Amino acid sequence: MANKKIIEHKASVVSEIKEKFENAKSVVMFDYRGLNVSEITELRRKLRDNGADYKVYKNTLTKRALNELNIDMDEYLSGPSAISFGTDELSIVKILDDFAKDHNALELKAGIVEGKVANQEELKKYAAIPSRNILLTMLAAGLMGTVRDLSICLDLYSKKKEN
């Protein structure tokens, strides 16, 4: 029979995992095997700069926590997995995807974005979405184009009326 302290420790880890999954806006699981210490440090720094972090948990404890949350991700929990928890929907997906492009050893497995489980292909699609600031700039440019066209039209109309 398992030691009482071990059972309590595992229960606390499961509750920690549950809490992190509940509080995160996005979660990404990835395979980190093959990265050296300097690459892992670089990845941690990039994630930390964007308000995210990652941690490695035992798959059995992660499965237990996900089962309690009614999230089915068992198929992605094979082999060592690191789990990154983000404070916004897309930043960690973009960071990890960009890092994976430069470092072939890092492989995205799956994630949860906007409360939905996303596989590797869906994560790549999310990573291709421009950032919020770029989207706002695109919106402003579109609105500016409309206002410019309206001003040109009004100017031409006023000149036509003058003649």
C-alpha positions as MATLAB code, in Angstrom:
seq = 'MANKKIIEHKASVVSEIKEKFENAKSVVMFDYRGLNVSEITELRRKLRDNGADYKVYKNTLTKRALNELNIDMDEYLSGPSAISFGTDELSIVKILDDFAKDHNALELKAGIVEGKVANQEELKKYAAIPSRNILLTMLAAGLMGTVRDLSICLDLYSKKKEN';
ca = [
       0.000    0.000    0.000;
       1.232    3.467   -0.862;
       2.568    5.716    1.817;
       0.072    8.297    3.122;
       2.507   11.161    2.472;
       2.953   10.085   -1.140;
      -0.802    9.939   -1.680;
      -1.229   13.406   -0.155;
       1.588   14.785   -2.298;
       0.069   13.322   -5.465;
      -3.346   14.730   -4.521;
      -1.824   18.186   -4.058;
      -0.079   17.947   -7.447;
      -3.365   16.913   -9.108;
      -5.148   19.892   -7.517;
      -2.300   22.184   -8.666;
      -2.664   20.902  -12.233;
      -6.447   21.362  -12.105;
      -6.053   24.908  -10.827;
      -3.561   25.797  -13.556;
      -5.846   24.368  -16.268;
      -8.836   26.273  -14.873;
      -6.998   29.601  -14.588;
      -5.181   29.494  -17.930;
      -6.722   31.023  -21.039;
      -4.685   28.650  -23.198;
      -2.685   25.512  -22.571;
      -0.178   23.838  -24.881;
       1.437   20.433  -24.428;
       4.746   19.901  -26.171;
       7.584   17.431  -26.383;
      10.816   19.016  -25.208;
      13.175   16.057  -25.657;
      16.335   17.001  -27.498;
      16.524   20.595  -26.254;
      19.670   21.480  -24.354;
      19.784   23.575  -21.187;
      20.458   26.888  -22.947;
      17.533   26.320  -25.338;
      15.202   25.449  -22.461;
      16.347   28.567  -20.603;
      15.693   30.670  -23.700;
      12.212   29.157  -24.064;
      11.384   29.766  -20.389;
      12.511   33.387  -20.731;
      10.352   33.953  -23.823;
       7.339   32.429  -22.108;
       7.928   34.366  -18.888;
       8.203   37.644  -20.819;
       4.666   37.014  -22.098;
       3.157   36.077  -18.739;
       3.298   32.326  -19.289;
       5.219   29.440  -17.832;
       5.614   25.741  -18.363;
       6.003   22.771  -16.141;
       6.569   19.045  -16.529;
       4.120   16.791  -14.690;
       3.780   13.039  -14.611;
       1.326   11.891  -17.265;
      -0.691    9.831  -14.784;
      -1.250   12.857  -12.543;
      -2.122   15.038  -15.528;
      -4.618   12.427  -16.762;
      -6.204   12.304  -13.326;
      -6.569   16.093  -13.206;
      -7.970   16.259  -16.750;
     -10.459   13.483  -15.977;
     -11.696   15.488  -12.988;
     -12.132   18.495  -15.321;
     -13.895   16.329  -17.972;
     -11.256   17.116  -20.598;
     -10.254   14.273  -22.909;
      -6.593   14.590  -23.866;
      -5.410   11.071  -23.007;
      -4.189   10.387  -26.547;
      -1.681   13.268  -26.293;
      -0.235   12.174  -22.953;
       2.288    9.642  -24.165;
       5.958   10.181  -23.593;
       7.394   13.131  -21.727;
       5.306   16.267  -22.077;
       5.772   19.791  -20.849;
       2.648   21.863  -20.347;
       2.633   25.615  -20.901;
      -0.076   27.775  -19.346;
      -0.843   31.166  -20.890;
      -2.680   34.259  -19.729;
      -4.082   35.036  -23.185;
      -5.446   32.868  -25.951;
      -2.693   32.898  -28.556;
       0.604   34.210  -27.217;
       2.022   30.881  -26.023;
       0.868   29.123  -29.176;
       2.769   31.689  -31.265;
       5.861   31.584  -29.034;
       6.059   27.799  -29.024;
       5.381   27.538  -32.764;
       8.100   30.108  -33.556;
      10.500   28.352  -31.193;
       9.709   24.989  -32.827;
      10.554   26.457  -36.255;
      14.042   27.368  -35.006;
      14.533   24.236  -32.878;
      13.459   21.006  -34.543;
      13.599   19.098  -31.250;
      10.528   20.901  -29.870;
       7.266   19.404  -31.090;
       3.794   20.721  -30.283;
       1.390   17.942  -29.325;
      -1.953   19.516  -28.473;
      -3.519   22.309  -26.512;
      -6.608   23.980  -25.217;
      -7.532   27.300  -26.801;
     -10.780   29.079  -25.878;
     -11.871   26.001  -23.931;
     -11.563   23.632  -26.894;
      -9.001   20.883  -27.356;
      -6.812   21.632  -30.371;
      -4.546   19.136  -32.087;
      -1.193   19.940  -33.683;
      -2.663   21.148  -37.002;
      -5.165   23.430  -35.267;
      -2.373   24.903  -33.130;
      -0.456   25.734  -36.319;
      -3.560   27.547  -37.645;
      -3.875   29.502  -34.390;
      -0.184   30.422  -34.574;
      -0.740   31.901  -38.053;
      -3.329   34.393  -36.749;
      -1.800   37.879  -36.446;
      -1.424   39.357  -32.979;
      -4.053   41.634  -31.479;
      -2.024   44.771  -32.194;
      -1.539   43.809  -35.828;
      -5.261   43.061  -36.197;
      -6.124   46.454  -34.682;
      -3.681   48.128  -37.067;
      -5.286   46.324  -40.004;
      -8.727   47.456  -38.820;
      -7.561   51.062  -38.453;
      -5.984   50.983  -41.910;
      -9.236   49.670  -43.375;
     -11.223   52.383  -41.649;
      -8.742   55.034  -42.764;
      -9.103   53.846  -46.353;
     -12.874   54.240  -46.149;
     -12.600   57.730  -44.668;
     -10.030   58.714  -47.320;
     -12.264   57.438  -50.112;
     -15.213   59.351  -48.635;
     -13.187   62.575  -48.440;
     -12.050   62.188  -52.077;
     -15.629   61.555  -53.137;
     -16.919   64.591  -51.244;
     -14.147   66.754  -52.678;
     -14.970   65.665  -56.226;
     -18.679   66.232  -55.581;
     -18.055   69.746  -54.232;
     -15.909   70.611  -57.267;
     -18.625   69.304  -59.562;
     -21.218   71.477  -57.801;
     -18.988   74.554  -58.124;
     -18.849   74.134  -61.918;
];
